[in-house]
Amino acid sequence: MPAPAPLRVAVSCGGTGGHMFPGLAVAAALRRRGHRVAVILSGRAVEAERAKADLPEGAEAMLVPVEPVSPRHPKSLLALWRAYRTAKRELRAFRPDVLLAMGSYTSIAPVLAARRLGVPVVLHEANAIPGSAVAHLARFARTVCVCFPHMERFFPHRVRVADTGLPLRAEFAKGIGGSKAAPGKFSLLVMGGSQGARDLNRGVVRAFSEGLKALGRGAVPDRIVHLAGTRNEDEVRALWDASGLREAGVEIEVVGFEHDMARRYAEADLCVSRAGASSCFELALAGLPAILVPLPGLARDHQSRNAVALQEAAYVFRQQELLEGEGWREFLADVQEIRGTPDDPEGCRADLREALLAAARPDAAERVADEVERSALRASDE
């Protein structure tokens, strides 16, 4: 595909970090190609702080305040109408050649406004099953970029579906899992800082506490780094303090928030994590073997579907089994299988690492940028 003349691209990536960071990564790729980029933000305070630090050089910020939408709450529909009018006004002033929307409710108003103005739309879906926003907006799109295979069945036949992967910040490619781990020590990383992670945090501590009492020191890692989130930090630290592992000589570090995730991945031999799309593809890019524990009860159960899609590259464990009965024994058996034995110190980590790296998409931001350019060129030729 020939390089297009400089384009005007609007990128809607408001909402949570799971949508914002990938959108900013694509915005940066588009800026490197010489395009003019406006990043559409939803006005959330946490988003504004991230944008200040990560907004690509030369990119503009476009504010379209929006709230979660629910037909059961008429006020949210009124807020959506206001957001639509704001988006239409801002897009008309910016005059984009194409709109890239990264999903979530924050995409609805910009996509509808772009449709009304005749601006071609590219959508990005991070999960193995489309979220409600992308599922409903796909009929307005020229292209839907996806991260998992076999997703064509979810979208209209006329829509181009491109397997681009999930764009991530560049630092996640700095090292593979275990590449900087302390020699001779098995190091576990627990990612329990996301919303809904309290049961995961409790379940992991319970499993190793029970394992230490029933099976001895060899059943637990030598070092545990637990990313607990600022809200859960005190509770998680108290849980580990009561577990008996510190007294047994296990090094335990509880972290509220971590800026340098690439270092944490590189220092770990194994990770226990939720199965959100960002976590899955960060682990794949880092080549870090993982036990994925999907968060139950989510709409469309997308974390379970993400985990199943990666089951050749990661172990999958149900949260309920961590919290109840003797499920901790099976969990520790999985840990031990990955950890290996004195006769087989690598366990199955090498095979998992190879499968993870094969699933990674280190050039995902560039692939999405290609699809943005392609859609703009096709629209200009019509």
C-alpha positions, 0 to 999 in steps of 0.5 A: 500500500503506498504511503498516503499524504498526511491525514487528519485522524481522530482517535477515540480512546477514552475510558479505562487504561485498557482502551486508552493506552492502546489508542495512544500507542496507535496515535503515536504510530500515526504521528511518526508517519506524519499524520495530524492526530486528535485524541478524543478524551472523555473527561475522566480525571484519571484519564486526564492525568494519563493523557498529560504523561502519554499524549504523543508529541504533536497530538491534539486533545479533543474533549467529549464528556460522556458517561456510561450508557444504559437504556434503564437510565434515561438521564444517561441517554440525554448525556449521550445526546449531548456527547453526540452533539459535542463530538459532531461539533468537534469533528466538524471543526477538526475535519478528520479523514478517518476516525479510529475508535478503541471501543467502550461506551466512550466510542459511541458518540464519536462514531455516531457523529462521524457516521453523520458527517460521512467520516469513515470509521475504524473500530478496535476490539481488544477481547475475544468476544466483542463488547456491546459498544463494538458489537452495535457500532460495527455496522457503521465501520469499514474495518474492525481490528481484532486481537484474537483469531476467528472473530469474523463471525461476530461482524457483518460480512461487508465489514473488513476484519483485520487481526492486528493484535493489541497495541501496547506501550513500547516498554513491554518488549524490553525483556522476556519473563525470567530474563532478569530473575534472581538465579536459583530462586523461583519468583512469582508475580501476582497481578491483583490490582485491577477492579474485582481483584479482591477474591483473586488476592485472597485466593492466591494467599490462601493457596500458598498458606494452605500449601505451606502448612500441608506440603512444606516449604517446597510448595511455595515460591522463593519470592512473591511480588504482589501488585495489589493496587493502592486500594487493596495494598494494606489488606493484601499486606495483612493477608501475607503477614498472617500467611506464615510465608515470611517466617518460612523465609519467602521474600514477599513484596506488596506494591500498590502501583508499579510504573515499570511493569517491564522490569516486573515481568522480566524479574518473574518466572511465573505470573498469576493474573486476570485475563483482561486483554491488556494483561494477556497481550502484555504477558505474551509480549513479555513471554512470561508463563502465566496462570490466568484466573478470569474474573467471573460475572462480567458481561459476555464473560469476555475474560473467560473467552480471552483465557480460552483463546490463550489456553495453548500458551497459558494455564487457566484456573477458575476463581471459585476453585481458589476460594473453596475446598481443596482447589488450592491443591490443584492450583499448587500442582499447576504452579509446580508443573510450571516451576519444574523439579530439580531434575527438570528445573525449567518445567514447561516454561520454555514451551509456554514462553515459545507459545506466548511469543508466537501469540504476541503482536509486537507490531500491533500499533503499526498494523492498526495504523495501516488499517486506518490509512487503508480505510482513509484511502479507500474512502477518498477513492470512492 
